[in-house]
Amino acid sequence: MADAKVIPFDDDRSRGGAGGAGGAGGAAQRPSRRRGAGNRRNGAGGAAMGDVQPLPGRASGGDDAPVPRASGASREFREPRAGHDGGDLASGAAPGAESGSGHGADGLEQRVASGLAFLRRRLTGDYAVDDFGYDEELTDQVLMSLLRPVYEKYFRVEVKGVENIPSEGGALIVANHSGTLPLDGLMMQVAVHDNHPADRHLRLLAADLVFMLPVVNELARKLGHTLACAEDAARLLEQGELVGVMPEGFKGLGKPFADRYKLQRFGRGGFVSTALRARTPIIPCSIVGAEEIYPMIGNARTVARLLGFPYFPLTPTFPWLGPLGAVPLPTKWTIQFGEPIHTESYPPEAADDPMLMFNLTDQVREQIQHTLYKLLVQRRSVFF
């Protein structure tokens, strides 16, 4: 494979070199991912949800209080089963257990039916993909479900400041980049997807190397990632998308472990120019925990040139332990979204002012660096 060429983000050409991941526009807001059992209608003759049936032998208007439903139980156990008229109370069986077993079967049937319908749509091609290759249904139902255990259980990501991300309209999230492999971009994407109250999707801008690798290319497109170039970023922002960029690129991703949490150069401010032209806010994002997943103690440059990679990492476990050495260390992560830097007040010609772009770029970089230091002081341990 030829040497990978890293192109600056603000280059006028169609490809950029900011290491990250992201993609396309105009996706409609999706419905809620979780549906309780209460969304199903009761069958004919069934009791309305919430109605309490009188015990046999007692008048409905008597002084005795109705039998309360168990507090703290799940919705499956609290709601009446479809077609259930309360007559099972006379048999002496526990109503909660009866209702729970019925709804458990109904829930399983619904999940099986939903899964079969999903497979049918995938096989027949009856699903939507935007111009960048972003597949919202596959992302929500499959890819995010695969990333979520890593996010919640392995890295135990703590998210702060998600309220600083606007509920609608375009915005540019600018984050630090580290970790040898770009897992920080994926975890940031899950953080926005699962924590934002408006259920927004983050469209990450990725280096061209991502789209040269088999399998990775297809998965990145499905997740909504696109090339880190000014044209694609401007198009997504104009469509009201939430765009993520990591201006450090490979310089941040492949830096030695001794330089951890020291931000590298942010390029020539191409992301600032794009935000100024689109008149969208810039949201600094600081990620702590990614630096330690693959402590890079060396770089096999000869091997990297042969493989066409920007670097070939040597860590305490890789390549000495083989495939086992590729497993990241289970560090504790924190992702904090800072207060937005608004660009609406700047005139249209501000995007061509190099001094203004330099100042705004430096402001974003300093805000991220300051937040990193603050989070490092606050954390108790790398792993806890």
FENHU-V789880 format. One record per residue. PHI is phi in whole degrees, 0 to 359 (none if undefined). PSI is psi in whole degrees, -180 to 180 (NA if undefined). OMEGA is omega as a letter, one per 20 degrees, with the letter a starting at -180 (* if undefined). Layout:
# FENHU-V789880
phi=PHI psi=PSI omega=OMEGA
phi=PHI psi=PSI omega=OMEGA
This chain:
# FENHU-V789880
phi=none psi=135 omega=r
phi=294 psi=159 omega=r
phi=300 psi=133 omega=r
phi=291 psi=135 omega=a
phi=259 psi=123 omega=a
phi=263 psi=118 omega=a
phi=255 psi=132 omega=a
phi=302 psi=148 omega=a
phi=299 psi=-36 omega=a
phi=269 psi=10 omega=r
phi=294 psi=150 omega=a
phi=283 psi=-10 omega=r
phi=285 psi=172 omega=a
phi=279 psi=-3 omega=r
phi=236 psi=148 omega=a
phi=235 psi=170 omega=a
phi=242 psi=13 omega=r
phi=290 psi=122 omega=r
phi=290 psi=125 omega=r
phi=181 psi=-133 omega=r
phi=182 psi=128 omega=r
phi=180 psi=167 omega=a
phi=202 psi=-133 omega=c
phi=238 psi=180 omega=a
phi=244 psi=171 omega=r
phi=75 psi=15 omega=r
phi=289 psi=131 omega=r
phi=290 psi=151 omega=r
phi=296 psi=130 omega=a
phi=276 psi=159 omega=r
phi=289 psi=171 omega=a
phi=300 psi=140 omega=a
phi=280 psi=-21 omega=a
phi=245 psi=128 omega=r
phi=242 psi=125 omega=r
phi=285 psi=166 omega=r
phi=295 psi=-22 omega=a
phi=291 psi=-9 omega=r
phi=283 psi=-15 omega=r
phi=276 psi=144 omega=r
phi=281 psi=148 omega=r
phi=285 psi=154 omega=r
phi=287 psi=174 omega=a
phi=300 psi=136 omega=r
phi=80 psi=-2 omega=a
phi=284 psi=157 omega=r
phi=286 psi=144 omega=r
phi=293 psi=147 omega=a
phi=298 psi=131 omega=r
phi=97 psi=-17 omega=r
phi=287 psi=136 omega=r
phi=256 psi=122 omega=a
phi=279 psi=139 omega=r
phi=291 psi=150 omega=r
phi=292 psi=149 omega=r
phi=301 psi=137 omega=r
phi=88 psi=-1 omega=r
phi=241 psi=143 omega=r
phi=285 psi=143 omega=a
phi=293 psi=-23 omega=a
phi=260 psi=17 omega=a
phi=289 psi=176 omega=a
phi=282 psi=-19 omega=a
phi=291 psi=139 omega=r
phi=287 psi=150 omega=r
phi=294 psi=157 omega=a
phi=293 psi=121 omega=a
phi=285 psi=152 omega=r
phi=275 psi=149 omega=a
phi=297 psi=126 omega=r
phi=282 psi=149 omega=r
phi=82 psi=-5 omega=r
phi=283 psi=162 omega=r
phi=288 psi=167 omega=a
phi=296 psi=-30 omega=r
phi=298 psi=-33 omega=a
phi=273 psi=-18 omega=a
phi=269 psi=-28 omega=a
phi=264 psi=149 omega=a
phi=291 psi=149 omega=r
phi=286 psi=150 omega=r
phi=301 psi=127 omega=a
phi=84 psi=1 omega=a
phi=273 psi=124 omega=a
phi=254 psi=12 omega=r
phi=86 psi=-1 omega=a
phi=290 psi=-20 omega=a
phi=291 psi=-14 omega=r
phi=298 psi=-32 omega=a
phi=290 psi=-21 omega=a
phi=280 psi=-10 omega=r
phi=89 psi=-4 omega=r
phi=283 psi=150 omega=a
phi=292 psi=121 omega=a
phi=296 psi=-35 omega=a
phi=296 psi=-43 omega=a
phi=293 psi=-40 omega=a
phi=297 psi=-47 omega=a
phi=295 psi=-39 omega=a
phi=297 psi=-43 omega=a
phi=295 psi=-38 omega=r
phi=295 psi=-45 omega=a
phi=289 psi=-29 omega=r
phi=298 psi=-43 omega=r
phi=294 psi=-43 omega=r
phi=298 psi=-41 omega=r
phi=296 psi=-41 omega=r
phi=297 psi=-44 omega=r
phi=298 psi=-40 omega=r
phi=294 psi=-41 omega=r
phi=294 psi=-41 omega=r
phi=296 psi=-44 omega=r
phi=296 psi=-40 omega=r
phi=295 psi=-41 omega=r
phi=295 psi=-40 omega=r
phi=294 psi=-39 omega=r
phi=295 psi=-39 omega=r
phi=297 psi=-46 omega=r
phi=298 psi=-39 omega=r
phi=297 psi=-42 omega=r
phi=295 psi=-38 omega=r
phi=292 psi=-40 omega=a
phi=288 psi=-33 omega=a
phi=269 psi=-6 omega=a
phi=77 psi=17 omega=a
phi=271 psi=64 omega=r
phi=210 psi=158 omega=a
phi=264 psi=137 omega=r
phi=226 psi=132 omega=a
phi=277 psi=-174 omega=a
phi=295 psi=-22 omega=a
phi=266 psi=-2 omega=a
phi=93 psi=7 omega=a
phi=288 psi=126 omega=a
phi=247 psi=97 omega=a
phi=295 psi=-41 omega=a
phi=296 psi=-46 omega=r
phi=296 psi=-38 omega=r
phi=296 psi=-48 omega=a
phi=292 psi=-45 omega=a
phi=269 psi=-23 omega=a
phi=238 psi=-61 omega=a
phi=294 psi=-44 omega=r
phi=293 psi=-33 omega=r
phi=294 psi=-30 omega=r
phi=282 psi=-35 omega=a
phi=280 psi=-26 omega=a
phi=298 psi=-43 omega=r
phi=299 psi=-37 omega=r
phi=295 psi=-42 omega=a
phi=294 psi=-47 omega=a
phi=274 psi=-41 omega=a
phi=260 psi=-36 omega=a
phi=272 psi=-54 omega=r
phi=267 psi=-14 omega=r
phi=48 psi=57 omega=a
phi=291 psi=132 omega=r
phi=253 psi=129 omega=a
phi=249 psi=134 omega=r
phi=230 psi=148 omega=r
phi=73 psi=21 omega=a
phi=295 psi=-20 omega=r
phi=290 psi=-13 omega=r
phi=283 psi=-11 omega=r
phi=275 psi=125 omega=a
phi=297 psi=151 omega=a
phi=283 psi=-21 omega=r
phi=208 psi=163 omega=a
phi=85 psi=166 omega=a
phi=287 psi=151 omega=r
phi=200 psi=150 omega=a
phi=245 psi=115 omega=r
phi=266 psi=123 omega=a
phi=247 psi=122 omega=a
phi=231 psi=159 omega=r
phi=286 psi=158 omega=a
phi=231 psi=131 omega=a
phi=194 psi=174 omega=r
phi=107 psi=5 omega=r
phi=74 psi=-50 omega=r
phi=247 psi=146 omega=a
phi=283 psi=50 omega=r
phi=288 psi=-23 omega=a
phi=295 psi=-35 omega=r
phi=295 psi=-41 omega=r
phi=294 psi=-41 omega=r
phi=293 psi=-35 omega=r
phi=294 psi=-37 omega=r
phi=295 psi=-43 omega=r
phi=295 psi=-39 omega=a
phi=300 psi=-44 omega=r
phi=291 psi=-44 omega=a
phi=299 psi=-42 omega=a
phi=266 psi=-16 omega=a
phi=246 psi=-20 omega=a
phi=286 psi=131 omega=a
phi=296 psi=-23 omega=r
phi=267 psi=8 omega=r
phi=54 psi=50 omega=a
phi=278 psi=153 omega=r
phi=256 psi=138 omega=r
phi=262 psi=126 omega=a
phi=255 psi=108 omega=a
phi=269 psi=145 omega=r
phi=264 psi=130 omega=a
phi=238 psi=156 omega=r
phi=293 psi=156 omega=a
phi=296 psi=-23 omega=r
phi=299 psi=-33 omega=r
phi=301 psi=-36 omega=a
phi=268 psi=7 omega=r
phi=259 psi=-12 omega=a
phi=268 psi=132 omega=r
phi=298 psi=151 omega=a
phi=69 psi=-54 omega=r
phi=301 psi=-39 omega=r
phi=303 psi=-50 omega=a
phi=294 psi=-43 omega=a
phi=296 psi=-39 omega=r
phi=296 psi=-42 omega=r
phi=296 psi=-43 omega=a
phi=297 psi=-35 omega=r
phi=285 psi=-8 omega=r
phi=98 psi=12 omega=r
phi=280 psi=151 omega=r
phi=215 psi=172 omega=a
phi=297 psi=143 omega=r
phi=279 psi=74 omega=r
phi=231 psi=155 omega=a
phi=297 psi=-35 omega=a
phi=295 psi=-48 omega=a
phi=294 psi=-41 omega=a
phi=297 psi=-44 omega=r
phi=296 psi=-38 omega=a
phi=294 psi=-42 omega=r
phi=294 psi=-43 omega=a
phi=295 psi=-39 omega=r
phi=295 psi=-27 omega=r
phi=275 psi=4 omega=r
phi=82 psi=22 omega=a
phi=273 psi=158 omega=r
phi=267 psi=115 omega=a
phi=248 psi=138 omega=r
phi=244 psi=138 omega=r
phi=219 psi=147 omega=r
phi=236 psi=92 omega=a
phi=295 psi=-19 omega=r
phi=295 psi=-28 omega=r
phi=60 psi=-143 omega=a
phi=292 psi=-22 omega=r
phi=297 psi=-36 omega=r
phi=276 psi=-39 omega=a
phi=294 psi=-38 omega=a
phi=251 psi=26 omega=a
phi=282 psi=155 omega=a
phi=296 psi=156 omega=a
phi=297 psi=-28 omega=r
phi=295 psi=-23 omega=a
phi=260 psi=21 omega=a
phi=300 psi=141 omega=r
phi=61 psi=21 omega=r
phi=251 psi=108 omega=a
phi=297 psi=139 omega=r
phi=272 psi=178 omega=a
phi=300 psi=139 omega=a
phi=267 psi=28 omega=r
phi=71 psi=-154 omega=a
phi=258 psi=17 omega=r
phi=85 psi=26 omega=a
phi=298 psi=-36 omega=a
phi=293 psi=-33 omega=r
phi=293 psi=-44 omega=r
phi=300 psi=-41 omega=r
phi=295 psi=-42 omega=r
phi=293 psi=-38 omega=r
phi=295 psi=-41 omega=r
phi=293 psi=-38 omega=r
phi=276 psi=-10 omega=a
phi=56 psi=46 omega=a
phi=245 psi=152 omega=r
phi=289 psi=152 omega=r
phi=254 psi=126 omega=a
phi=246 psi=109 omega=r
phi=291 psi=142 omega=a
phi=226 psi=130 omega=a
phi=244 psi=129 omega=a
phi=241 psi=121 omega=r
phi=245 psi=134 omega=r
phi=121 psi=-26 omega=a
phi=285 psi=-28 omega=a
phi=299 psi=-31 omega=a
phi=264 psi=0 omega=a
phi=289 psi=-34 omega=r
phi=226 psi=84 omega=a
phi=297 psi=108 omega=a
phi=275 psi=108 omega=a
phi=258 psi=-6 omega=r
phi=197 psi=167 omega=a
phi=222 psi=115 omega=r
phi=276 psi=86 omega=a
phi=295 psi=-35 omega=r
phi=296 psi=-45 omega=r
phi=296 psi=-38 omega=r
phi=298 psi=-42 omega=r
phi=295 psi=-39 omega=r
phi=296 psi=-37 omega=a
phi=272 psi=-11 omega=a
phi=80 psi=24 omega=r
phi=259 psi=155 omega=r
phi=290 psi=-22 omega=r
phi=198 psi=161 omega=r
phi=232 psi=107 omega=a
phi=286 psi=145 omega=r
phi=242 psi=119 omega=a
phi=239 psi=173 omega=r
phi=300 psi=-19 omega=a
phi=243 psi=-22 omega=a
phi=242 psi=134 omega=j
phi=267 psi=14 omega=a
phi=298 psi=-35 omega=a
phi=262 psi=12 omega=r
phi=68 psi=-143 omega=a
phi=301 psi=-31 omega=r
phi=297 psi=-30 omega=r
phi=290 psi=-14 omega=r
phi=276 psi=-5 omega=r
phi=283 psi=125 omega=a
phi=291 psi=154 omega=r
phi=287 psi=143 omega=a
phi=279 psi=70 omega=a
phi=281 psi=161 omega=r
phi=267 psi=126 omega=a
phi=255 psi=151 omega=r
phi=225 psi=130 omega=r
phi=240 psi=120 omega=a
phi=239 psi=125 omega=r
phi=265 psi=123 omega=a
phi=276 psi=178 omega=r
phi=292 psi=139 omega=a
phi=292 psi=148 omega=r
phi=257 psi=111 omega=a
phi=279 psi=144 omega=a
phi=241 psi=2 omega=a
phi=294 psi=-28 omega=a
phi=281 psi=-11 omega=a
phi=278 psi=144 omega=r
phi=290 psi=162 omega=a
phi=302 psi=-35 omega=a
phi=285 psi=-4 omega=r
phi=296 psi=-26 omega=a
phi=294 psi=-17 omega=r
phi=259 psi=6 omega=a
phi=268 psi=106 omega=a
phi=296 psi=-34 omega=a
phi=293 psi=-41 omega=r
phi=296 psi=-43 omega=r
phi=298 psi=-40 omega=r
phi=297 psi=-44 omega=a
phi=295 psi=-44 omega=r
phi=293 psi=-39 omega=r
phi=299 psi=-44 omega=r
phi=294 psi=-36 omega=r
phi=296 psi=-44 omega=r
phi=296 psi=-44 omega=a
phi=297 psi=-44 omega=a
phi=294 psi=-37 omega=r
phi=294 psi=-41 omega=r
phi=294 psi=-44 omega=a
phi=296 psi=-43 omega=r
phi=298 psi=-41 omega=r
phi=293 psi=-37 omega=r
phi=300 psi=-47 omega=r
phi=298 psi=-40 omega=a
phi=295 psi=-42 omega=r
phi=292 psi=-35 omega=r
phi=294 psi=-37 omega=r
phi=293 psi=-35 omega=a
phi=281 psi=-27 omega=a
phi=284 psi=144 omega=a
phi=279 psi=-39 omega=a
phi=205 psi=161 omega=r
phi=294 psi=-33 omega=a
phi=252 psi=-6 omega=a
phi=225 psi=NA omega=*
